[in-house]
Amino acid sequence: MTEQDIVKQCLIGIFKKNGYQKLDGLTQRDFDHVGNEIERFTGISISGSTIKRLLSGQFSRLPQIATLDAISKYSGFKNWQEYKSALKQGENDKLSENAFEDPKIEKIKKAKPENKTLKLALTGLIVTAIGILAFMQLSRRSAHFEKASFSMRKTTADNIPNTVIFQYNVDDVVADSFFIQQSWDSSKRVRIFKNNYTLTDIYFEPGYHIAKLIANDSVIKAIDVSIPTDRWFLFAKDNLSGMPQYITTSNAHSGVDFGITAKDLTDNKIDITKEKFYVSTFFPGKIDVSSDNFTLKTRVKIKEVRKNFCPYVALEIFTQRYPMFFTITPKGCVSEAMVQFGEKFISGKETDLASLGFDVKQWMDIELIVKNRHARITLNNKEIFTITYKNTSKLIAGLGFMSNGLCEIEFVELKGLDGKVVYRDGLTDEP
């Protein structure tokens, strides 16, 4: 088995753990989602593009050891060498089932010893595993991670782009290398050094991020970074992690009724012959509404920029933690639909999401009600989807629409569960 085969087998187990039983037809968003999950568990960021390349075996040299260690840790092993060793011994058969547990201990619990010698061997293995875990915890404390400091300030209140100045101190921390990563995107990871205390970075679009101070491959400090805007902000992207291309026009204003045309796009030097993500976002300085209890109403449709057999619109509620979104697309394309609330991500490739099928070029009156982490979506006064999740995403940070066409948005209203209007724009009356 080649190194490429081993990497691919490890990633297959990770995809299965995330609900992808079939790997043909994966989209870029699927790869990005798995990358986010790996980072959330290990603290090590791997881009969706990198995961796509590794899964297909399109690499001649092994990836960085940090990448290999990340996928190994997500699979329940200490590092890449331990994963390969287990693979040779045939211990990888439960990777997709026990990715968040120590697979050696799981096998010990399930084993049925046939003699005293085997029992003694298994007991020794348990003691060794416990000792290793204790040593790892002790090593973490002896690294003095608690002595690190990490803070930030922005150079502007709500302008885009926005430079953020990070202040840090890792002089008393024991580690081989240090990094600051400004968001989930691994390309935003920058190496830092002892006896230096400042790093600046630019955020090119509004959003809510968690910046991380990293020692070796461990996140030792994290701070929330809010990049607000005082208006709805429009841009196009080639992919989710790419650079935004800003869209400005005399017809656009601070509200949601943009009136953007294909000519406006070409005037902004955007190539409309290529597939693009078109994004409209609004991140106010503060929204005091829990993502576990709120009501959102909107009236939206899309107009195509280029011919696309599967037009879609994704409505996203940005939060301080987990993403919260759902996709609506024509019924023939619901395999591409996706939903995420809290820790629960659902792909149309593995789940029947036919209820999210609709002609998005027609007006859609959408209502999302979330009450005590139970979400209910209605479309044109008909309930189409419900889901319950466990993990809170804390406060709502912003609102957004993403499509492969231009969104026409007549109305947006966000209310707390008490009925208090937190944000309303568009039509004076509710649709």
C-alpha positions as CSV (number, residue, x, y, z in Angstrom):
1,M,0.0,0.0,0.0
2,T,1.5,3.4,-1.0
3,E,1.6,6.5,1.1
4,Q,-1.1,8.0,-1.1
5,D,-3.3,5.0,-0.5
6,I,-2.8,5.3,3.3
7,V,-3.7,9.0,3.2
8,K,-6.8,8.3,1.1
9,Q,-8.0,5.5,3.4
10,C,-7.7,7.7,6.4
11,L,-9.7,10.5,4.7
12,I,-12.4,8.0,3.6
13,G,-12.9,7.1,7.3
14,I,-13.2,10.7,8.2
15,F,-15.8,11.4,5.5
16,K,-17.8,8.4,6.6
17,K,-17.7,9.8,10.2
18,N,-19.2,13.0,8.8
19,G,-22.1,11.1,7.1
20,Y,-20.7,10.7,3.6
21,Q,-21.2,7.1,2.7
22,K,-20.6,7.7,-1.0
23,L,-17.7,9.9,-2.1
24,D,-18.6,10.4,-5.7
25,G,-20.0,13.8,-6.6
26,L,-18.6,15.7,-3.6
27,T,-18.8,19.5,-3.9
28,Q,-16.3,22.0,-2.7
29,R,-18.5,22.9,0.2
30,D,-18.4,19.2,1.3
31,F,-14.6,19.3,1.3
32,D,-14.7,22.7,3.2
33,H,-17.1,21.3,5.7
34,V,-14.9,18.3,6.5
35,G,-11.9,20.6,6.8
36,N,-13.8,22.7,9.3
37,E,-14.7,19.7,11.3
38,I,-11.0,18.5,11.4
39,E,-10.0,22.0,12.6
40,R,-12.7,22.1,15.2
41,F,-11.5,18.8,16.8
42,T,-7.7,19.1,16.3
43,G,-7.1,22.8,16.1
44,I,-5.2,22.3,12.8
45,S,-6.7,23.8,9.7
46,I,-6.7,22.0,6.4
47,S,-8.3,23.7,3.4
48,G,-11.1,22.0,1.5
49,S,-8.9,22.2,-1.7
50,T,-6.1,20.3,0.1
51,I,-8.5,17.6,1.3
52,K,-9.9,17.3,-2.2
53,R,-6.4,16.8,-3.6
54,L,-5.4,14.3,-1.0
55,L,-8.5,12.3,-1.3
56,S,-8.0,11.9,-5.0
57,G,-4.3,11.0,-4.5
58,Q,-3.1,13.9,-6.6
59,F,0.2,14.5,-4.8
60,S,3.7,13.2,-5.5
61,R,5.2,14.2,-2.1
62,L,3.6,13.7,1.3
63,P,1.8,16.6,2.8
64,Q,3.2,18.5,5.8
65,I,3.5,16.4,8.9
66,A,1.0,18.8,10.7
67,T,-1.6,17.8,8.0
68,L,-1.0,14.1,8.4
69,D,-1.1,14.4,12.2
70,A,-4.4,16.3,12.0
71,I,-6.2,13.6,10.0
72,S,-4.6,10.9,12.3
73,K,-5.8,12.7,15.5
74,Y,-9.3,13.1,14.1
75,S,-9.2,9.3,13.4
76,G,-8.4,8.6,17.1
77,F,-4.6,8.3,16.9
78,K,-1.7,10.3,18.5
79,N,0.0,11.1,15.2
80,W,0.6,9.9,11.7
81,Q,3.3,7.3,12.6
82,E,0.9,5.7,15.1
83,Y,-1.9,5.6,12.5
84,K,0.4,3.8,10.0
85,S,1.6,1.4,12.6
86,A,-2.0,0.5,13.5
87,L,-2.8,0.1,9.9
88,K,-0.1,-2.4,9.4
89,Q,-1.5,-4.3,12.4
90,G,-5.0,-4.3,11.0
91,E,-6.3,-2.0,13.7
92,N,-7.9,0.6,11.4
93,D,-11.2,-1.2,10.7
94,K,-13.1,0.8,13.3
95,L,-11.7,4.3,12.4
96,S,-15.0,5.7,11.0
97,E,-16.9,4.5,14.1
98,N,-14.4,5.5,16.9
99,A,-12.9,8.7,15.5
100,F,-13.3,10.5,18.7
101,E,-12.1,7.7,21.0
102,D,-8.8,6.0,21.5
103,P,-9.2,3.0,19.1
104,K,-6.7,0.9,21.1
105,I,-8.8,1.2,24.3
106,E,-12.0,0.5,22.3
107,K,-10.6,-2.7,21.0
108,I,-9.5,-3.7,24.5
109,K,-13.0,-3.2,25.8
110,K,-14.6,-5.3,23.0
111,A,-12.0,-8.1,23.1
112,K,-12.8,-11.5,24.5
113,P,-9.6,-12.9,26.0
114,E,-9.1,-16.7,25.7
115,N,-6.3,-17.2,28.1
116,K,-4.4,-15.6,31.1
117,T,-1.5,-14.6,28.9
118,L,-3.7,-12.6,26.6
119,K,-5.5,-11.1,29.6
120,L,-2.2,-9.9,31.1
121,A,-1.1,-8.5,27.7
122,L,-4.3,-6.6,27.4
123,T,-4.0,-5.3,31.0
124,G,-0.5,-4.1,30.2
125,L,-1.8,-2.3,27.1
126,I,-4.5,-0.5,29.1
127,V,-1.9,0.6,31.7
128,T,0.4,1.8,28.9
129,A,-2.4,3.7,27.2
130,I,-3.4,5.4,30.4
131,G,0.2,6.3,31.1
132,I,0.5,7.8,27.7
133,L,-2.6,9.9,28.2
134,A,-1.3,11.1,31.6
135,F,2.1,11.9,30.1
136,M,0.4,14.0,27.4
137,Q,-1.6,15.9,29.9
138,L,1.5,16.5,32.0
139,S,3.5,17.6,29.0
140,R,0.8,20.1,28.1
141,R,1.0,21.6,31.6
142,S,4.8,21.7,31.6
143,A,4.7,23.6,28.3
144,H,3.3,26.6,30.2
145,F,0.6,27.3,27.7
146,E,-1.3,29.2,30.4
147,K,1.5,31.9,30.4
148,A,0.7,33.0,26.8
149,S,-1.2,36.2,26.2
150,F,-3.3,37.1,23.2
151,S,-5.4,40.1,22.3
152,M,-6.5,42.3,19.3
153,R,-7.8,45.6,18.2
154,K,-9.2,46.9,14.9
155,T,-8.0,49.9,12.9
156,T,-11.5,50.8,11.8
157,A,-15.0,50.4,13.3
158,D,-16.9,49.1,10.3
159,N,-15.0,49.6,7.1
160,I,-13.9,46.9,4.7
161,P,-11.1,45.9,4.3
162,N,-10.2,46.1,8.0
163,T,-6.7,45.7,9.5
164,V,-6.6,43.8,12.9
165,I,-3.6,44.2,15.2
166,F,-2.9,41.1,17.2
167,Q,-0.8,41.5,20.4
168,Y,0.7,38.3,21.8
169,N,3.4,37.0,24.1
170,V,4.8,33.4,24.0
171,D,8.2,34.1,25.6
172,D,7.5,31.7,28.5
173,V,5.8,28.9,26.4
174,V,7.7,25.8,25.6
175,A,7.1,24.8,21.9
176,D,9.0,24.4,18.7
177,S,6.8,26.7,16.6
178,F,4.0,29.3,17.0
179,F,1.3,30.6,14.7
180,I,-1.6,32.9,14.6
181,Q,-4.6,31.9,12.5
182,Q,-7.1,34.6,11.9
183,S,-10.0,32.4,10.9
184,W,-11.0,28.9,9.8
185,D,-9.0,29.4,6.6
186,S,-5.6,27.7,6.9
187,S,-4.1,30.1,4.4
188,K,-4.5,32.8,7.0
189,R,-2.1,30.9,9.4
190,V,1.1,33.0,10.0
191,R,4.2,31.9,11.9
192,I,5.2,34.1,14.8
193,F,8.3,34.0,17.1
194,K,9.4,34.6,20.6
195,N,10.5,38.2,21.5
196,N,8.1,39.6,19.0
197,Y,4.7,40.8,20.2
198,T,2.7,42.2,17.3
199,L,1.2,40.8,14.1
200,T,-1.2,42.6,11.8
201,D,-3.5,41.1,9.3
202,I,-6.3,42.2,6.9
203,Y,-9.9,41.0,6.8
204,F,-11.3,41.5,3.3
205,E,-14.9,40.8,4.1
206,P,-17.3,41.2,7.0
207,G,-17.7,38.3,9.3
208,Y,-17.3,36.8,12.8
209,H,-14.2,34.8,13.4
210,I,-12.3,33.0,16.1
211,A,-8.6,33.9,15.9
212,K,-6.3,31.3,17.4
213,L,-2.8,31.3,19.0
214,I,-1.2,28.0,18.2
215,A,1.8,26.3,19.8
216,N,3.1,23.4,17.6
217,D,-0.3,21.9,16.7
218,S,-2.3,22.9,19.8
219,V,-4.6,25.9,20.1
220,I,-3.6,27.5,23.3
221,K,-5.6,30.8,23.1
222,A,-8.6,31.9,21.1
223,I,-10.3,35.3,20.8
224,D,-13.4,36.4,19.0
225,V,-12.9,38.9,16.1
226,S,-16.0,40.7,14.8
227,I,-15.6,42.5,11.5
228,P,-18.9,44.4,11.2
229,T,-20.2,46.6,8.4
230,D,-22.8,49.4,8.6
231,R,-24.6,48.2,5.5
232,W,-25.3,45.2,3.3
233,F,-22.1,44.2,1.6
234,L,-22.0,42.6,-1.8
235,F,-19.2,40.6,-3.3
236,A,-18.4,37.7,-5.7
237,K,-16.0,34.8,-5.0
238,D,-14.5,31.9,-7.1
239,N,-14.6,29.6,-4.1
240,L,-15.4,29.8,-0.4
241,S,-11.8,30.5,0.6
242,G,-11.0,32.8,-2.3
243,M,-10.5,36.6,-2.3
244,P,-13.8,38.6,-2.6
245,Q,-14.5,40.8,-5.6
246,Y,-16.4,43.8,-4.3
247,I,-19.6,44.8,-6.1
248,T,-20.4,48.5,-6.1
249,T,-23.1,50.3,-8.0
250,S,-25.0,53.6,-7.8
251,N,-28.2,51.5,-7.5
252,A,-27.0,49.8,-4.3
253,H,-27.8,51.3,-0.9
254,S,-27.7,50.3,2.7
255,G,-30.8,48.2,2.4
256,V,-31.5,44.9,0.9
257,D,-33.2,45.8,-2.4
258,F,-30.0,45.9,-4.5
259,G,-31.1,46.1,-8.1
260,I,-27.8,44.7,-9.3
261,T,-27.6,43.7,-13.0
262,A,-25.2,41.7,-15.1
263,K,-23.9,45.0,-16.5
264,D,-23.0,46.1,-13.0
265,L,-21.0,43.0,-12.6
266,T,-19.0,43.5,-15.8
267,D,-18.5,47.2,-14.8
268,N,-16.9,45.8,-11.6
269,K,-14.6,43.6,-13.7
270,I,-16.3,40.4,-12.7
271,D,-16.1,37.6,-15.3
272,I,-19.8,36.5,-15.6
273,T,-18.9,33.7,-17.9
274,K,-17.4,31.8,-15.0
275,E,-19.2,30.1,-12.1
276,K,-19.2,32.4,-9.0
277,F,-20.5,32.6,-5.5
278,Y,-22.5,35.8,-5.1
279,V,-22.7,36.9,-1.5
280,S,-24.8,39.5,0.3
281,T,-24.0,39.9,4.0
282,F,-24.8,42.2,6.9
283,F,-22.9,42.2,10.1
284,P,-24.0,44.9,12.5
285,G,-21.8,45.9,15.4
286,K,-24.0,44.0,17.8
287,I,-27.1,41.7,17.8
288,D,-28.3,40.7,21.2
289,V,-30.3,37.7,20.0
290,S,-29.6,34.1,20.9
291,S,-29.1,31.8,18.0
292,D,-31.1,29.2,20.0
293,N,-34.3,31.4,20.0
294,F,-35.3,33.7,17.2
295,T,-37.5,34.2,14.1
296,L,-36.2,35.3,10.7
297,K,-38.5,36.2,7.8
298,T,-37.4,37.1,4.2
299,R,-38.8,37.4,0.7
300,V,-36.2,36.5,-2.0
301,K,-35.7,35.1,-5.4
302,I,-32.6,34.9,-7.7
303,K,-32.0,35.9,-11.3
304,E,-29.4,34.0,-13.3
305,V,-26.1,35.6,-14.3
306,R,-25.2,32.7,-16.5
307,K,-27.1,29.5,-17.4
308,N,-27.0,27.1,-14.6
309,F,-28.9,23.8,-14.4
310,C,-29.0,23.9,-10.6
311,P,-29.5,27.5,-9.4
312,Y,-29.7,27.8,-5.6
313,V,-29.9,30.3,-2.8
314,A,-28.4,29.6,0.7
315,L,-29.7,31.6,3.6
316,E,-27.2,31.8,6.4
317,I,-27.5,33.1,10.0
318,F,-23.9,33.8,11.1
319,T,-23.3,33.1,14.7
320,Q,-20.5,33.3,17.2
321,R,-19.8,29.6,16.8
322,Y,-21.3,27.0,14.5
323,P,-22.5,28.0,11.0
324,M,-26.3,27.9,10.6
325,F,-27.6,27.7,7.0
326,F,-29.9,25.9,4.6
327,T,-30.0,25.7,0.8
328,I,-33.0,25.8,-1.5
329,T,-32.6,24.6,-5.1
330,P,-34.9,23.1,-7.8
331,K,-36.2,19.6,-7.0
332,G,-34.1,18.0,-9.6
333,C,-31.0,19.4,-7.8
334,V,-31.7,18.6,-4.2
335,S,-28.7,16.2,-4.1
336,E,-26.7,19.4,-3.8
337,A,-28.8,20.8,-0.9
338,M,-27.3,21.2,2.5
339,V,-28.4,22.1,6.0
340,Q,-26.5,22.9,9.2
341,F,-27.8,23.9,12.6
342,G,-25.4,23.7,15.6
343,E,-23.3,20.5,15.4
344,K,-25.7,18.8,12.9
345,F,-24.7,19.0,9.2
346,I,-26.9,17.3,6.7
347,S,-26.0,16.7,3.0
348,G,-28.5,16.0,0.3
349,K,-26.2,13.3,-1.0
350,E,-26.9,11.1,2.0
351,T,-30.3,12.4,3.1
352,D,-33.6,13.0,1.4
353,L,-33.9,16.8,1.2
354,A,-36.5,16.9,-1.5
355,S,-38.6,19.2,0.7
356,L,-36.0,21.9,0.1
357,G,-36.7,21.7,-3.7
358,F,-38.3,24.8,-5.2
359,D,-37.9,27.0,-8.3
360,V,-35.7,29.7,-6.8
361,K,-36.3,32.0,-9.7
362,Q,-39.8,32.6,-8.3
363,W,-40.5,34.7,-5.2
364,M,-40.1,32.7,-1.9
365,D,-41.5,33.8,1.4
366,I,-39.2,32.1,3.9
367,E,-39.6,31.9,7.6
368,L,-37.2,30.3,10.0
369,I,-38.3,29.8,13.6
370,V,-35.7,28.5,16.2
371,K,-37.0,27.8,19.7
372,N,-34.9,26.0,22.3
373,R,-32.6,24.7,19.5
374,H,-35.4,23.3,17.5
375,A,-35.5,24.8,14.0
376,R,-38.6,24.9,11.7
377,I,-38.4,26.2,8.1
378,T,-41.5,27.3,6.2
379,L,-41.7,28.2,2.5
380,N,-44.7,30.1,1.2
381,N,-46.5,29.3,4.4
382,K,-45.8,25.5,4.2
383,E,-43.5,23.8,6.6
384,I,-40.7,22.1,4.7
385,F,-38.0,21.1,7.2
386,T,-37.4,20.7,11.0
387,I,-34.3,19.8,13.0
388,T,-33.2,19.7,16.6
389,Y,-29.6,20.2,17.7
390,K,-27.7,20.2,21.0
391,N,-24.8,22.6,20.9
392,T,-25.4,26.3,21.1
393,S,-23.9,28.8,18.6
394,K,-24.3,31.6,21.1
395,L,-25.4,35.0,19.8
396,I,-26.4,35.8,16.2
397,A,-23.6,37.8,14.5
398,G,-25.0,38.6,11.0
399,L,-27.2,37.6,8.1
400,G,-26.3,36.5,4.6
401,F,-27.5,35.2,1.3
402,M,-25.3,33.2,-1.1
403,S,-26.2,32.1,-4.6
404,N,-24.8,31.2,-8.0
405,G,-27.0,34.0,-9.3
406,L,-28.0,37.5,-8.1
407,C,-30.4,37.6,-5.1
408,E,-33.3,40.0,-5.2
409,I,-34.3,40.5,-1.6
410,E,-37.5,42.5,-0.9
411,F,-37.7,42.0,2.8
412,V,-35.7,40.8,5.8
413,E,-36.9,40.8,9.5
414,L,-35.1,39.3,12.5
415,K,-37.0,39.0,15.8
416,G,-36.2,37.7,19.2
417,L,-38.4,35.0,20.6
418,D,-40.2,37.7,22.7
419,G,-41.4,39.3,19.4
420,K,-39.1,42.3,19.6
421,V,-37.9,43.4,16.2
422,V,-34.1,43.5,16.1
423,Y,-33.7,44.2,12.4
424,R,-36.1,45.0,9.6
425,D,-35.4,46.2,6.1
426,G,-37.3,46.3,2.8
427,L,-41.1,46.3,2.6
428,T,-42.9,48.4,5.2
429,D,-45.5,45.6,5.7
430,E,-44.7,41.9,6.3
431,P,-45.1,39.8,3.2
